């Protein structure tokens, strides 16, 4: 019997927005014409926010530094809460939260406003002032959003550290940001177990002299040591706090938050995001790209420890007065239908998740979504890495029932908000393509000489509101990493190609575009070819050193349930890649694995795969969902040597 996904891809190369959807979409075709003057377009979007003082100049651009809405003053917490509680959204659900064990909480805008005010007042009472950094190391619980919003209320930049990071990683981020307060929890839940957050924090704090206060949330109820004079339970911390904390008027260019992201050198970079431009960008993109209407329930499945959680779990949805869903656990606990149970239970209408998760769902099979009612869904989104066409179509057909537009989005921690994306009521989609730049964004593909090209490096030629303003404490690195390849042009570090319709196809990081015998090969393209094979569930391709070719391709492959692996299947997969791309893309090695090493958020750890392929030390595996996977892969690779 023919594979329905293969049939669809052969018969249907493009997907038009449903007419009924397009008629009532927030974004209409004229939006691109309205954005022919980008600065004027972003000014219009900024006016959708509440400002204490209007700006005197929309953009001040002195490459590589931009200032947006110069002289304007506003407050993020005020825009996410105060202006909503003054009207009919006061009793509307702001956050719907579900814990991994099944406990749930719904916070209305008034509930959230009250909790944020109390925590902000308590921070002020503790001596936290405008500009003082606060590190947040929490599980995916409402208090994570509360702490973030409380920091923005008093002008204290937050530094959110993903709850899966090790004590060493936490220590590095606290020390670099020179935080004075740490907000953490006794623990969090993960696949039925407990993550020892307080224990990790205590270990990290042995070398963090700037931290004077540690606020500890009771989440799991486990016994944890509390250091007298430093540690305080969350409930005690807010007990005497005032019910109202006046929002600090913030300059549009005041620091809003730091977020650390991996660097090519291995040392994390503290990305600087400021207030007015960032909030303008996330508010506008949330509304247009996700076609946000008053009755929607929006679920971005990312952790708040990543920029996707910052922008599309907390700030974007709440600034728009939307209902945002938060989930603490993993998609497969207690069973592989957990995501779909949440969609059904809470009536989720917009779902935004990662291609890695989608491919995992494909591997698990259609029986899990089929046993749930997903009729509330009306829009699907993809984020985090390029999505292969097969996964796109499966998502559209199985999860969306063939009725939901799919927005495949491209952006980075550094960009703050989405920059390349379909607009769901406007754009004709091609599975695997992020399509066109968002209105007001100037993206291009350049060759090594800075000339426009059909395939090459993805760049941004004009400033945009949510762009990073630098790297914390390292301006030289900021200039060198993002602005040195081309004069006054932002270098994204990603490869891309343009098709005949001007659609962008992302090829992954430039260091994932390798040189095999003088030919440039995109590892993402090879991965897509492997996943195209009917027996393959997931793949990760990396380059390893080769004595003759310079570099060779090594492919780590996970097959679908019930499929037996063999040398013959490996040869078949190599031939399949040759058929799809050409002989130059043939992998030298196919390594089968029951799973791929991933972070707890689902991102494949290609750095570790390179270490395995090169026979180097594995390094820190504390962010992996299952560190044993790496040891298993390494053993399998060495067996083939």
C-alpha positions as CSV (number, residue, x, y, z in Angstrom):
1,X,0.0,0.0,0.0
2,X,1.3,3.5,-0.9
3,X,2.6,5.7,1.8
4,X,0.0,8.6,2.1
5,X,2.7,11.1,2.9
6,X,4.7,10.1,-0.2
7,X,1.6,10.3,-2.3
8,X,0.8,13.8,-1.0
9,X,4.3,15.1,-1.7
10,X,4.2,13.8,-5.2
11,X,0.7,15.1,-6.0
12,X,0.8,18.3,-4.0
13,X,3.9,20.5,-3.9
14,X,2.2,23.5,-2.4
15,X,-0.5,24.1,0.2
16,X,-2.8,27.1,-0.1
17,X,-4.4,28.7,3.0
18,X,-8.0,27.4,3.4
19,X,-10.4,30.1,2.1
20,X,-12.4,30.3,5.2
21,X,-9.3,30.8,7.3
22,X,-7.8,33.4,4.9
23,X,-11.1,35.5,5.0
24,X,-10.8,36.0,8.7
25,X,-7.0,36.0,9.2
26,X,-5.3,38.7,11.2
27,X,-2.7,39.2,8.4
28,X,-4.0,40.1,5.0
29,X,-2.0,40.4,1.7
30,X,-1.7,44.1,1.9
31,X,0.6,43.8,5.0
32,X,3.6,43.3,2.7
33,X,2.8,46.6,1.0
34,X,2.3,48.3,4.3
35,X,5.8,47.2,5.3
36,X,7.7,48.6,2.3
37,X,8.9,51.3,4.7
38,X,10.1,48.9,7.5
39,X,10.7,51.7,10.1
40,X,7.2,53.1,9.6
41,X,5.8,49.5,9.8
42,X,7.5,48.8,13.1
43,X,6.4,52.2,14.5
44,X,2.8,51.2,13.8
45,X,3.3,47.9,15.6
46,X,4.9,49.7,18.6
47,X,1.9,51.9,19.0
48,X,-0.1,48.7,19.8
49,X,1.7,48.8,23.1
50,X,1.2,51.2,26.0
51,X,4.0,53.7,26.4
52,X,4.5,56.0,29.4
53,X,6.4,58.4,27.2
54,X,6.5,58.4,23.3
55,X,9.7,57.9,21.4
56,X,11.4,60.8,19.7
57,X,13.1,58.7,17.0
58,X,12.1,55.3,15.7
59,X,15.5,54.0,14.7
60,X,19.1,55.1,15.3
61,X,21.4,52.8,13.3
62,X,25.1,53.1,13.7
63,X,26.4,49.7,12.6
64,X,26.7,47.3,14.3
65,X,24.5,48.9,17.0
66,X,20.9,49.8,16.6
67,X,18.6,51.7,19.0
68,X,14.8,51.4,18.5
69,X,12.2,53.9,19.8
70,X,14.8,56.2,21.2
71,X,13.6,58.2,24.2
72,X,10.4,56.1,24.6
73,X,9.5,54.7,28.0
74,X,7.4,51.7,28.8
75,X,7.2,48.6,31.1
76,X,6.9,45.0,29.9
77,X,5.0,43.8,33.0
78,X,2.5,46.7,32.5
79,X,1.9,45.7,28.9
80,X,1.5,42.0,29.7
81,X,-0.8,42.5,32.8
82,X,-2.0,46.0,33.9
83,X,-3.6,47.0,30.7
84,X,-5.5,43.7,30.5
85,X,-6.8,43.7,34.1
86,X,-8.3,47.2,33.6
87,X,-10.7,45.7,31.0
88,X,-12.7,42.5,30.2
89,X,-9.6,40.3,30.1
90,X,-9.4,40.6,33.9
91,X,-11.0,37.2,34.4
92,X,-9.7,35.6,31.3
93,X,-7.2,32.7,31.6
94,X,-3.7,34.0,31.1
95,X,-1.8,30.8,31.9
96,X,-3.1,27.2,31.9
97,X,-0.5,25.0,33.5
98,X,-0.3,21.3,33.7
99,X,2.4,19.5,35.8
100,X,3.8,16.2,34.7
101,X,2.1,14.3,37.6
102,X,-1.2,15.7,36.3
103,X,-1.8,18.6,38.7
104,X,-3.2,21.7,37.0
105,X,-3.6,25.4,37.7
106,X,-5.3,28.1,35.7
107,X,-4.3,31.7,36.5
108,X,-6.5,34.5,35.2
109,X,-4.9,37.8,34.2
110,X,-6.0,39.1,37.7
111,X,-4.4,36.1,39.4
112,X,-1.1,36.6,37.5
113,X,-1.2,40.3,38.1
114,X,-1.5,39.8,41.8
115,X,1.3,37.2,42.0
116,X,3.7,39.2,39.9
117,X,3.1,42.4,42.0
118,X,3.8,40.5,45.2
119,X,7.0,38.9,44.0
120,X,8.2,42.2,42.5
121,X,7.5,44.0,45.7
122,X,9.4,41.3,47.6
123,X,12.4,41.7,45.3
124,X,12.4,45.4,45.9
125,X,12.1,44.9,49.6
126,X,15.1,42.6,49.4
127,X,17.1,45.5,47.8
128,X,16.9,44.5,44.2
129,X,17.0,47.7,42.1
130,X,16.8,48.6,38.4
131,X,19.7,47.0,36.5
132,X,20.5,44.2,39.1
133,X,20.5,40.8,37.5
134,X,18.3,38.0,38.8
135,X,19.0,34.3,37.8
136,X,16.0,32.1,37.4
137,X,16.5,28.3,37.6
138,X,13.1,26.7,37.8
139,X,11.0,23.9,36.2
140,X,8.2,24.7,33.8
141,X,5.8,26.0,36.5
142,X,3.8,29.3,36.6
143,X,6.3,30.7,39.0
144,X,8.9,30.8,36.2
145,X,6.7,33.3,34.3
146,X,5.8,35.1,37.5
147,X,9.5,35.6,38.4
148,X,10.3,36.8,34.9
149,X,7.4,39.3,34.8
150,X,8.3,40.5,38.4
151,X,11.8,41.2,37.2
152,X,10.6,43.3,34.3
153,X,8.2,45.2,36.6
154,X,11.1,46.6,38.7
155,X,13.6,46.8,35.8
156,X,15.8,44.0,37.0
157,X,17.1,42.0,34.0
158,X,16.5,38.3,34.3
159,X,18.9,35.5,33.3
160,X,16.8,32.3,32.9
161,X,18.8,29.1,33.0
162,X,17.2,25.9,31.7
163,X,16.3,23.6,34.5
164,X,18.1,20.7,32.8
165,X,21.5,22.4,33.0
166,X,24.2,21.1,35.3
167,X,25.7,22.9,38.3
168,X,28.7,23.9,36.3
169,X,26.6,25.4,33.5
170,X,24.5,27.3,36.1
171,X,27.6,28.5,37.9
172,X,29.0,29.9,34.7
173,X,25.9,31.8,33.8
174,X,25.5,33.2,37.3
175,X,29.1,34.3,37.5
176,X,29.1,35.9,34.0
177,X,25.9,37.8,34.7
178,X,27.0,38.7,38.3
179,X,23.5,38.0,39.6
180,X,22.6,38.9,43.2
181,X,19.5,36.8,43.5
182,X,18.8,33.2,42.4
183,X,15.2,31.9,42.1
184,X,15.0,28.1,42.2
185,X,12.9,25.2,43.5
186,X,13.4,22.1,45.6
187,X,13.1,20.1,42.4
188,X,11.0,19.4,39.3
189,X,9.4,16.4,37.7
190,X,10.9,14.6,34.7
191,X,9.6,11.3,33.4
192,X,8.3,10.3,36.8
193,X,11.6,11.2,38.5
194,X,12.7,14.3,40.4
195,X,15.3,16.8,39.1
196,X,17.3,18.0,42.1
197,X,17.3,21.7,41.3
198,X,18.2,22.9,44.8
199,X,21.0,20.5,45.1
200,X,22.4,21.6,41.8
201,X,22.0,25.2,42.8
202,X,23.9,24.7,46.1
203,X,26.8,23.1,44.2
204,X,26.9,26.0,41.7
205,X,26.7,28.6,44.4
206,X,29.9,27.4,46.1
207,X,31.7,29.7,43.6
208,X,29.1,32.5,43.1
209,X,29.9,35.2,45.7
210,X,27.6,37.8,44.2
211,X,24.5,35.8,45.1
212,X,23.1,37.0,48.5
213,X,19.6,35.7,48.3
214,X,18.2,32.3,47.1
215,X,14.4,32.1,46.8
216,X,13.2,28.4,46.8
217,X,9.9,27.3,45.5
218,X,8.3,24.2,47.0
219,X,7.5,22.0,44.0
220,X,8.2,18.4,44.9
221,X,8.2,18.5,48.7
222,X,11.5,16.8,49.1
223,X,13.8,17.7,51.9
224,X,16.5,20.2,50.9
225,X,19.1,22.0,53.0
226,X,18.4,25.7,53.5
227,X,21.3,28.0,54.3
228,X,20.5,30.5,57.1
229,X,20.6,34.1,56.0
230,X,20.7,33.3,52.3
231,X,17.9,30.8,51.5
232,X,14.2,31.6,51.9
233,X,11.1,29.7,50.8
234,X,9.0,31.4,48.1
235,X,5.9,31.6,50.4
236,X,7.9,33.2,53.1
237,X,9.6,35.6,50.7
238,X,6.3,37.1,49.5
239,X,4.4,36.8,52.8
240,X,4.9,40.4,53.9
241,X,5.1,41.9,50.4
242,X,2.8,44.7,49.3
243,X,-0.1,43.8,47.0
244,X,0.9,46.4,44.5
245,X,4.3,47.3,43.1
246,X,4.5,50.3,40.8
247,X,6.0,49.4,37.4
248,X,9.4,51.0,36.7
249,X,9.3,53.2,33.6
250,X,12.0,51.7,31.4
251,X,13.8,53.3,28.5
252,X,13.2,51.4,25.3
253,X,16.9,50.5,25.2
254,X,17.2,49.5,28.8
255,X,18.4,45.9,29.3
256,X,15.4,43.5,29.6
257,X,17.1,40.1,29.9
258,X,20.2,38.1,29.3
259,X,20.0,34.7,27.7
260,X,23.0,32.4,27.3
261,X,23.4,30.5,24.1
262,X,26.1,28.1,23.0
263,X,29.1,29.5,21.1
264,X,31.4,28.0,18.6
265,X,34.2,28.4,21.2
266,X,32.3,26.4,23.8
267,X,31.9,29.4,26.1
268,X,28.3,30.4,26.3
269,X,27.4,33.9,25.1
270,X,25.2,36.2,27.2
271,X,22.8,37.6,24.5
272,X,21.6,41.1,25.4
273,X,17.9,42.0,24.7
274,X,16.4,45.3,25.4
275,X,12.9,46.4,26.2
276,X,10.9,48.4,23.6
277,X,12.1,46.8,20.3
278,X,12.0,43.3,21.7
279,X,8.4,43.7,23.0
280,X,7.3,45.3,19.8
281,X,8.7,42.4,17.8
282,X,7.3,39.5,19.8
283,X,3.9,41.2,20.2
284,X,3.5,41.7,16.4
285,X,4.9,38.3,15.3
286,X,2.7,36.5,17.8
287,X,-0.4,38.2,16.5
288,X,0.2,37.9,12.8
289,X,2.1,34.6,12.5
290,X,-0.2,32.7,14.8
291,X,-3.3,34.5,13.7
292,X,-4.2,35.2,17.3
293,X,-7.9,35.8,18.0
294,X,-9.5,36.5,21.4
295,X,-10.8,33.0,21.9
296,X,-7.6,31.1,21.1
297,X,-5.7,28.9,23.5
298,X,-2.0,29.0,22.5
299,X,0.5,26.3,23.3
300,X,4.2,26.8,22.6
301,X,5.8,23.6,23.9
302,X,9.2,25.1,24.6
303,X,10.8,25.5,28.0
304,X,11.1,29.1,29.3
305,X,14.8,28.4,29.6
306,X,15.1,28.9,25.8
307,X,14.3,32.1,23.8
308,X,11.3,30.4,22.3
309,X,9.8,30.1,25.8
310,X,10.6,33.7,26.5
311,X,9.1,35.1,23.4
312,X,6.2,32.7,22.7
313,X,5.2,31.2,26.1
314,X,5.4,34.4,28.1
315,X,5.9,37.8,26.5
316,X,4.3,37.5,23.1
317,X,1.1,35.8,24.1
318,X,0.6,37.8,27.3
319,X,1.3,41.2,25.7
320,X,-1.6,40.3,23.3
321,X,-3.9,39.2,26.1
322,X,-3.9,35.6,25.0
323,X,-4.3,32.3,26.9
324,X,-0.9,30.5,27.1
325,X,-0.4,26.9,28.0
326,X,2.6,25.6,30.0
327,X,3.5,22.0,30.5
328,X,6.1,20.7,32.9
329,X,7.0,17.3,31.6
330,X,7.9,15.3,28.5
331,X,5.7,14.1,25.6
332,X,5.9,10.5,26.6
333,X,5.0,10.5,30.3
334,X,3.1,8.6,31.4
335,X,2.4,7.5,27.8
336,X,3.2,8.7,24.3
337,X,-0.2,10.5,23.9
338,X,0.5,13.1,26.6
339,X,0.7,16.1,24.2
340,X,-2.5,15.1,22.5
341,X,-4.3,14.6,25.8
342,X,-3.3,18.2,26.7
343,X,-4.6,19.5,23.4
344,X,-7.9,17.7,24.0
345,X,-8.2,18.6,27.7
346,X,-7.5,22.3,27.3
347,X,-9.0,22.9,23.9
348,X,-5.6,24.1,22.4
349,X,-6.2,25.9,19.1
350,X,-2.6,26.9,18.2
351,X,0.3,24.4,18.7
352,X,3.9,25.5,18.2
353,X,6.5,22.7,18.6
354,X,9.8,21.4,17.2
355,X,10.6,19.3,14.1
356,X,12.5,16.9,16.4
357,X,9.3,16.3,18.4
358,X,7.2,15.9,15.2
359,X,9.6,13.3,13.8
360,X,9.5,11.5,17.2
361,X,5.7,11.5,17.0
362,X,5.9,10.1,13.5
363,X,8.1,7.3,14.8
364,X,5.6,6.4,17.6
365,X,2.8,6.1,15.0
366,X,-0.6,7.6,14.4
367,X,-2.4,5.6,17.0
368,X,-1.6,8.0,19.8
369,X,-3.0,11.2,18.2
370,X,-5.9,9.2,16.7
371,X,-7.2,8.2,20.1
372,X,-7.6,11.9,21.1
373,X,-9.9,14.7,19.9
374,X,-7.7,17.3,18.2
375,X,-10.6,19.1,16.6
376,X,-9.9,22.3,18.6
377,X,-6.6,22.8,16.6
378,X,-6.8,25.4,13.8
379,X,-3.1,26.4,13.4
380,X,0.2,24.5,13.7
381,X,3.7,25.9,14.0
382,X,7.3,24.5,13.8
383,X,10.4,26.0,15.4
384,X,14.0,25.2,16.2
385,X,15.5,23.7,13.1
386,X,14.6,23.1,9.4
387,X,11.7,20.7,9.1
388,X,11.9,18.0,6.4
389,X,8.9,17.8,4.0
390,X,7.8,14.4,5.2
391,X,7.5,15.6,8.8
392,X,5.7,18.8,7.6
393,X,3.1,16.8,5.7
394,X,2.6,14.3,8.5
395,X,2.1,17.2,11.0
396,X,-0.4,18.8,8.6
397,X,-2.3,15.6,7.8
398,X,-2.2,13.6,11.1
399,X,-2.2,16.4,13.8
400,X,-4.0,19.1,11.8
401,X,-6.4,16.8,10.0
402,X,-5.5,18.5,6.7
403,X,-7.4,21.6,7.8
404,X,-4.8,23.6,9.7
405,X,-2.2,25.9,8.1
406,X,1.4,25.1,9.1
407,X,3.8,28.0,9.9
408,X,7.4,26.8,9.7
409,X,9.4,29.6,11.4
410,X,13.1,30.6,11.3
411,X,14.7,32.8,14.0
412,X,17.4,32.6,16.7
413,X,18.2,33.5,20.3
414,X,20.0,36.5,18.8
415,X,17.1,37.7,16.7
416,X,14.6,37.8,19.6
417,X,11.6,37.0,17.5
418,X,10.6,35.2,14.3
419,X,12.0,36.6,11.1
420,X,11.2,34.2,8.2
421,X,7.8,32.6,8.2
422,X,4.6,32.0,6.3
423,X,1.6,34.2,7.2
424,X,-1.1,31.6,7.6
425,X,-3.9,33.4,5.8
426,X,-1.7,34.7,3.0
427,X,1.2,32.5,2.1
428,X,1.1,29.4,-0.2
429,X,3.3,27.0,1.7
430,X,5.9,24.5,0.4
431,X,6.7,21.7,2.9
432,X,10.2,22.2,4.2
433,X,10.5,25.9,3.4
434,X,10.2,28.7,5.9
435,X,8.9,30.7,2.8
436,X,9.4,34.5,3.0
437,X,10.7,37.1,5.5
438,X,8.2,38.6,7.9
439,X,7.0,42.1,6.8
440,X,9.6,44.7,7.7
441,X,12.5,42.2,7.7
442,X,15.2,42.3,5.0
443,X,16.7,38.8,4.7
444,X,19.0,37.7,1.8
445,X,21.3,34.9,0.7
446,X,24.9,35.9,-0.2
447,X,27.9,34.1,-1.5
448,X,31.5,34.3,-0.1
449,X,32.0,37.6,-1.9
450,X,28.9,39.2,-0.5
451,X,26.9,38.9,-3.8
452,X,23.3,37.8,-3.9
453,X,23.2,34.0,-4.5
454,X,20.7,31.2,-5.0
455,X,22.6,29.2,-2.3
456,X,24.9,30.5,0.4
457,X,24.8,32.3,3.7
458,X,21.7,33.7,5.3
459,X,22.1,37.4,6.3
460,X,20.0,40.3,7.5
461,X,20.7,43.5,5.7
462,X,18.6,45.9,7.8
463,X,18.1,46.2,11.6
464,X,14.9,44.8,13.2
465,X,13.4,45.7,16.6
466,X,14.1,42.5,18.6
467,X,17.7,42.1,17.5
468,X,20.4,41.5,20.1
469,X,22.2,44.6,21.3
470,X,25.5,42.8,22.0
471,X,27.1,40.0,24.0
472,X,27.3,40.7,27.8
473,X,30.8,41.9,28.7
474,X,32.3,41.0,25.3
475,X,31.7,43.7,22.6
476,X,34.6,42.4,20.5
477,X,33.1,38.9,20.3
478,X,29.8,40.5,19.2
479,X,31.4,42.4,16.3
480,X,33.6,39.5,15.3
481,X,30.9,36.8,15.4
482,X,28.0,38.6,13.8
483,X,29.3,41.6,11.8
484,X,32.8,40.8,10.5
485,X,32.0,38.7,7.4
486,X,30.1,41.4,5.5
487,X,30.2,45.1,6.1
488,X,27.2,46.4,8.1
489,X,25.3,43.1,7.5
490,X,24.3,40.7,10.2
491,X,25.7,37.2,9.6
492,X,23.3,34.6,10.9
493,X,25.7,31.6,10.8
494,X,23.1,29.6,8.9
495,X,23.1,28.4,5.3
496,X,20.1,28.9,3.0
497,X,19.0,28.6,-0.6
498,X,16.4,30.4,-2.6
499,X,14.0,28.7,-5.0
500,X,12.5,30.0,-8.2
501,X,9.7,31.7,-6.2
502,X,12.1,33.4,-3.8
503,X,11.2,31.0,-1.0
504,X,13.9,30.5,1.7
505,X,15.0,26.9,2.4
506,X,17.2,26.7,5.6
507,X,20.1,24.4,5.5
508,X,21.2,24.5,9.1
509,X,24.3,26.0,10.7
510,X,27.2,26.8,8.3
511,X,29.4,24.5,10.3
512,X,26.9,21.8,9.4
513,X,27.6,22.5,5.7
514,X,30.7,20.5,5.1
515,X,33.2,20.2,2.3
516,X,33.5,16.7,0.9
517,X,36.1,16.4,-1.8
518,X,35.6,20.0,-2.7
519,X,31.8,19.8,-2.8
520,X,29.6,21.7,-0.2
521,X,27.1,19.2,1.3
522,X,24.4,20.3,3.8
523,X,24.1,17.8,6.6
524,X,20.5,18.9,7.0
525,X,19.8,18.0,3.4
526,X,21.3,14.5,3.9
527,X,19.2,14.1,7.1
528,X,16.1,15.0,5.1
529,X,17.0,12.4,2.5
530,X,17.5,9.7,5.1
531,X,14.2,10.5,6.9
532,X,12.5,10.2,3.4
533,X,13.3,6.5,3.5
534,X,10.1,4.6,4.7
535,X,12.0,2.7,7.4
536,X,13.8,5.7,9.0
537,X,12.3,7.6,11.9
538,X,15.0,10.1,12.6
539,X,18.6,10.9,11.6
540,X,21.5,13.2,12.5
541,X,24.4,13.7,10.1
542,X,27.7,15.2,11.0
543,X,31.1,15.7,9.3
544,X,34.2,13.8,10.5
545,X,37.8,14.1,9.4
546,X,38.8,12.0,6.4
547,X,42.4,11.5,5.2
548,X,41.6,11.7,1.5
549,X,38.3,13.7,1.2
550,X,39.0,16.2,4.0
551,X,35.7,15.5,5.5
552,X,33.3,12.5,5.3
553,X,29.7,12.1,6.3
554,X,28.7,10.0,9.3
555,X,24.9,9.4,9.7
556,X,23.3,8.4,13.0
557,X,20.0,6.7,12.2
558,X,17.0,5.7,14.3
559,X,14.6,3.3,12.5
560,X,10.9,2.9,13.0
561,X,9.4,0.5,15.5
562,X,9.6,-3.1,14.5
563,X,12.3,-2.6,11.8
564,X,15.4,-4.8,12.1
565,X,18.8,-3.1,11.4
566,X,21.5,-4.7,9.3
567,X,24.5,-4.0,7.1
568,X,22.2,-4.5,4.1
569,X,19.8,-1.8,5.4
570,X,22.8,0.5,5.9
571,X,23.8,0.0,2.3
572,X,20.2,0.6,1.2
573,X,20.2,3.9,3.0
574,X,23.4,5.0,1.5
575,X,22.0,4.2,-2.0
576,X,18.8,6.1,-1.1
577,X,20.8,9.3,-0.3
578,X,22.6,8.9,-3.6
579,X,19.3,8.7,-5.3
580,X,17.9,11.7,-3.5
581,X,20.9,14.0,-3.6
582,X,23.8,12.5,-5.5
583,X,27.0,10.4,-5.0
584,X,28.8,13.3,-3.3
585,X,26.3,13.1,-0.4
586,X,26.8,9.4,0.2
587,X,27.4,8.8,3.9
588,X,30.6,6.9,4.7
589,X,29.1,5.6,7.9
590,X,25.6,4.6,8.9
591,X,25.3,4.1,12.7
592,X,22.0,2.7,13.9
593,X,20.8,3.7,17.3
594,X,17.6,3.2,19.4
595,X,17.6,6.9,20.1
596,X,19.7,10.0,19.4
597,X,21.4,12.1,22.1
598,X,19.2,15.1,22.8
599,X,18.8,17.8,25.3
600,X,15.7,17.7,27.5
601,X,14.1,20.1,25.1
602,X,14.5,17.7,22.3
603,X,17.4,19.3,20.4
604,X,19.9,16.8,18.9
605,X,23.4,17.3,20.4
606,X,25.4,17.2,17.2
607,X,28.5,18.4,19.1
608,X,28.5,15.1,21.0
609,X,28.0,13.1,17.8
610,X,31.1,14.8,16.3
611,X,33.0,13.9,19.4
612,X,31.9,10.3,19.0
613,X,32.7,10.2,15.3
614,X,36.2,11.7,15.9
615,X,36.9,9.5,19.0
616,X,37.3,12.5,21.2
617,X,36.2,12.8,24.9
618,X,32.5,13.1,25.2
619,X,32.5,16.2,27.4
620,X,29.5,17.3,29.5
621,X,26.4,15.2,29.0
622,X,24.4,16.6,31.8
623,X,21.9,18.3,29.5
624,X,21.0,15.0,27.8
625,X,17.6,13.4,28.2
626,X,19.4,10.1,28.5
627,X,23.2,10.3,28.9
628,X,23.5,6.5,28.4
629,X,22.5,7.0,24.8
630,X,25.9,8.7,24.1
631,X,27.9,5.9,25.6
632,X,25.9,3.4,23.6
633,X,26.5,5.3,20.4
634,X,30.2,5.6,21.0
635,X,30.5,1.9,21.6
636,X,28.6,1.1,18.4
637,X,30.8,3.5,16.4
638,X,34.0,2.0,17.8
639,X,32.8,-1.5,16.9
640,X,32.7,-0.4,13.2
641,X,36.2,1.0,13.2
